[in-house]
Amino acid sequence: MQTERGGLQVGAVTEVVLLFVVGLLLLVVIGVLWGGMSGPLLSWLGLRALSTGRWAVIPQVVLPELLGLCLPACLFLKWRQGSPACQDAPLDGSSLERLLQQLVAGLLLGGALFYFLGVWLLPLYERLVPLSPAEQRALLRMLVPPQGLRPLWIDLLTFALCPALCEELFFRGAILRHLLAARADLPAEMAAWGMQKRATAVVLSSLLFGIIHLSWGRLVPTSVLGAAFALAVLRSGSLWTVIAMHFANNAAVVMLARQGISSLPSVQMATSGALLVPACLALGLGIWLLKPRSTRIDSRCSA
């Protein structure tokens, strides 16, 4: 039997922390192993170009995401058969319309959040914990290799779509939803306690999302972004919204990096200020489009 402490079942917290540790270790181990094995293996497969030059970063990003985050999340959800993973409804006519609405809302919210975090939060945070020049150079080298730019669609697939799918399945699809499932059967008279537990689930999943990026310079902004993703899941009841939000955020990073810009604070404030009204409109419209379903996400999960 699982016991209650601090607003969440101890067993659920232990399980998601173990899942997080497994994912983090796999990310590191796969990255290290790939670095040593990629040359001979890809040569044998006739894919030598993927081990050197501007293309080498693609498997370095995609393989850890797929094997370190996506696969453990799928296995975890399969193991937790008692919860149907809060799966989205089948795509009939009405749900297809809902899906398109969620994707549009996610793109709007992702773009708006990228602006607000980049213009208002990052400059303040970087005064306390600046992103090291080496880390900024590494990011630019990854997205803008010295050998020349890759096609834009390949970078969007590699650095925007793949992380959006894998990381959202791991953090919001497995971790957050499992924490929410641990409190789904609270009686109605304990609604206030339930709100506290929901907030704890959002904070914990968001903090783990920030930690896994392994950067003090990005810990707080990334955790705040993870909290926004979690709140969007709570409101919409679907992962599609946050996948679109995550994609929009990463796509903006890719586009700026291709222009030689590693962070929004380096953009002239006049240009940033000119985007304030469109960002506010995008944020408001995105929130409006995320009309909650009649059935809340945490009421559709069972531990």
C-alpha positions in Angstrom: 0.0 0.0 0.0 1.3 3.5 -0.8 1.4 6.0 1.9 0.5 9.8 1.7 3.1 12.4 2.5 3.4 16.0 1.4 0.5 15.8 -0.9 1.6 12.9 -3.1 1.8 9.2 -2.7 5.4 8.2 -1.7 5.3 5.2 -4.1 4.4 7.4 -7.1 7.2 9.9 -6.3 9.7 7.1 -5.9 8.7 5.5 -9.2 9.0 8.7 -11.2 12.3 9.6 -9.6 13.6 6.1 -10.5 12.3 6.6 -14.1 14.1 10.0 -14.2 17.4 8.5 -13.0 17.1 5.7 -15.6 16.5 8.2 -18.4 19.3 10.5 -17.3 21.8 7.6 -17.1 20.7 6.3 -20.5 21.2 9.7 -22.1 24.7 9.9 -20.7 25.7 6.3 -21.5 24.2 6.3 -25.0 26.0 9.5 -25.8 29.3 8.2 -24.6 28.9 4.8 -26.3 27.9 6.4 -29.5 30.9 8.6 -29.5 33.2 5.6 -29.4 31.2 3.2 -31.7 29.7 5.5 -34.3 32.7 5.5 -36.7 33.1 1.7 -37.2 29.4 1.0 -37.0 28.3 3.6 -39.5 31.2 2.7 -41.9 29.9 -0.9 -41.8 26.4 0.3 -42.6 27.6 2.6 -45.4 26.6 5.7 -43.4 30.1 7.1 -42.7 28.9 10.7 -43.3 26.8 10.5 -40.1 29.8 10.0 -37.9 31.8 13.1 -39.1 31.2 16.6 -40.2 28.0 18.5 -40.0 25.8 15.4 -40.0 27.4 13.8 -37.0 25.2 15.7 -34.5 22.0 14.2 -35.8 22.4 10.7 -34.4 24.1 12.2 -31.3 20.8 14.0 -30.6 18.2 11.5 -32.0 19.5 8.2 -30.5 19.7 9.4 -26.8 16.2 11.0 -27.2 14.7 7.8 -28.6 16.5 5.2 -26.5 17.0 7.3 -23.3 13.7 9.0 -23.0 11.1 7.7 -25.4 11.7 4.0 -24.9 11.8 4.1 -21.1 8.6 6.2 -21.1 6.8 3.7 -23.3 8.0 0.8 -21.1 6.9 2.6 -18.0 3.5 3.4 -19.4 3.1 -0.3 -20.5 4.2 -1.4 -17.0 1.6 0.9 -15.4 -1.2 -0.9 -17.2 -3.7 0.1 -14.5 -3.6 3.6 -15.9 -4.5 3.8 -19.6 -1.8 6.5 -19.8 -4.6 9.1 -20.0 -4.6 8.4 -23.7 -6.3 10.9 -26.1 -9.6 9.9 -27.6 -9.6 8.1 -30.9 -9.4 10.5 -33.9 -13.0 10.6 -35.0 -14.4 13.7 -36.8 -14.8 15.8 -33.6 -11.5 14.7 -32.0 -9.6 15.6 -35.3 -11.0 19.1 -35.0 -9.9 19.2 -31.4 -6.4 17.9 -32.3 -6.0 20.7 -34.9 -7.2 23.2 -32.3 -4.7 21.9 -29.8 -1.8 22.1 -32.3 -2.6 25.7 -33.2 -2.9 26.6 -29.6 0.4 24.9 -28.8 2.3 26.7 -31.6 0.9 30.1 -30.4 1.7 29.4 -26.8 5.1 28.0 -27.6 6.1 31.1 -29.6 4.7 33.5 -26.9 6.5 31.7 -24.1 9.7 31.7 -26.0 9.5 35.5 -26.3 8.5 36.2 -22.7 11.1 33.8 -21.2 13.8 35.0 -23.6 13.2 38.7 -23.2 12.1 39.0 -19.5 13.4 36.0 -17.6 16.7 35.1 -19.2 18.3 38.5 -18.9 17.5 38.5 -15.1 18.6 35.0 -14.6 21.8 35.3 -16.6 22.9 38.1 -14.3 22.9 35.6 -11.5 23.9 32.4 -13.4 25.3 33.4 -16.8 25.5 30.8 -19.5 29.2 30.1 -20.0 30.7 31.2 -23.3 31.8 27.6 -23.9 28.2 26.4 -23.6 27.0 29.1 -26.0 29.7 28.2 -28.5 28.8 24.5 -28.2 25.2 25.3 -28.9 26.0 27.4 -32.0 28.5 24.7 -33.3 25.8 22.1 -33.0 23.2 24.1 -34.8 25.5 26.0 -37.1 28.5 23.6 -37.9 31.7 25.1 -39.4 31.3 22.8 -42.4 28.1 24.6 -43.4 24.4 24.6 -42.6 22.2 21.5 -43.0 18.8 21.8 -44.7 16.4 23.6 -42.4 13.9 20.8 -42.3 16.5 18.3 -41.1 17.4 20.6 -38.2 13.7 21.1 -37.3 13.2 17.3 -37.3 16.3 16.7 -35.2 16.3 19.6 -32.7 12.7 20.5 -32.5 10.3 17.7 -33.4 12.3 14.7 -32.0 12.9 16.3 -28.6 9.4 17.6 -28.4 7.9 14.1 -29.0 10.4 12.2 -26.8 10.7 14.7 -23.9 7.0 15.3 -23.7 6.2 11.6 -23.7 8.7 11.2 -20.9 8.0 14.2 -18.6 4.3 15.0 -19.2 3.2 11.6 -20.7 4.8 9.4 -18.0 6.1 11.4 -15.1 3.4 14.1 -14.7 0.5 11.9 -15.5 1.6 9.2 -13.2 1.9 11.7 -10.3 -1.6 12.9 -11.2 -2.9 9.4 -11.3 -1.7 8.9 -7.7 -4.4 11.4 -6.5 -7.2 10.7 -8.9 -9.4 8.9 -6.3 -9.5 11.7 -3.7 -13.0 12.3 -2.3 -14.8 15.5 -3.2 -14.4 17.0 0.3 -10.6 16.9 -0.1 -10.6 19.1 -3.2 -8.2 21.7 -1.6 -5.8 18.9 -0.7 -6.1 17.7 -4.3 -5.1 21.1 -5.6 -2.0 21.1 -3.4 -1.1 17.7 -4.7 -1.6 18.8 -8.3 0.7 21.7 -7.8 3.3 19.5 -6.3 3.1 17.2 -9.3 3.6 20.1 -11.6 6.6 21.5 -9.7 8.3 18.1 -9.3 7.9 17.2 -13.0 9.1 20.6 -14.1 12.1 20.6 -11.8 13.1 17.2 -13.2 12.7 18.6 -16.7 15.1 21.4 -15.9 17.6 19.1 -14.3 17.9 16.7 -17.2 19.3 19.5 -19.4 22.4 19.5 -17.2 23.0 23.2 -17.3 22.9 25.6 -14.3 22.6 28.4 -16.9 19.3 26.9 -18.2 17.9 25.2 -15.0 15.4 27.9 -14.0 14.2 29.0 -17.5 13.8 25.4 -18.5 12.0 24.5 -15.3 9.6 27.4 -15.8 9.0 26.3 -19.4 8.3 22.8 -18.1 5.8 24.2 -15.6 4.0 26.0 -18.5 3.9 22.7 -20.4 2.5 20.9 -17.4 -0.3 23.5 -16.9 -1.2 23.3 -20.6 -1.6 19.5 -20.2 -3.8 20.0 -17.2 -6.0 22.4 -19.1 -6.2 20.6 -22.5 -6.0 17.0 -21.3 -3.7 16.2 -24.2 0.0 15.9 -25.0 -0.5 17.2 -28.5 -0.7 20.8 -27.2 2.6 20.6 -25.3 4.3 18.8 -28.2 3.4 21.7 -30.4 4.6 24.2 -27.7 7.9 22.4 -27.3 8.4 22.2 -31.0 7.7 26.0 -31.4 10.2 26.8 -28.7 13.0 24.6 -30.1 12.2 25.7 -33.6 12.7 29.4 -32.5 16.1 28.4 -31.1 17.1 26.8 -34.3 16.0 29.8 -36.4 17.9 32.3 -34.2 21.0 30.1 -34.1 21.1 30.0 -37.9 21.2 33.8 -37.7 24.1 33.6 -35.3 22.0 34.5 -32.2 22.4 32.1 -29.2 19.8 33.8 -27.0 17.1 36.5 -27.1 18.9 38.9 -24.7 21.4 39.5 -27.6 18.6 40.7 -29.8 18.1 44.5 -29.8 15.4 45.5 -27.2 13.7 47.7 -29.8 13.0 44.6 -31.9 12.0 42.6 -28.8 9.7 45.3 -27.7 8.0 45.4 -31.0 7.0 41.8 -30.5 5.3 42.5 -27.2 1.8 43.0 -28.6 1.8 40.1 -31.0 3.2 37.9 -28.2 0.4 38.9 -25.8 -2.2 38.3 -28.5 -0.7 34.8 -29.3 -0.7 34.0 -25.5 -4.3 35.1 -25.0 -5.5 33.3 -28.2 -3.6 30.1 -27.3 -5.1 30.0 -23.8 -8.6 30.6 -25.2 -8.2 27.8 -27.7 -7.3 25.4 -24.9 -10.9 25.1 -23.7 -10.8 22.3 -21.0 -12.5 19.1 -21.9 -15.4 18.0 -19.8 -13.3 15.3 -18.3 -10.1 16.4 -16.5 -6.8 14.6 -17.2 -6.3 13.6 -13.6 -9.8 12.2 -13.2 -9.2 9.9 -16.2 -6.1 8.4 -14.6 -6.0 5.6 -12.1 -2.9 4.5 -10.2 
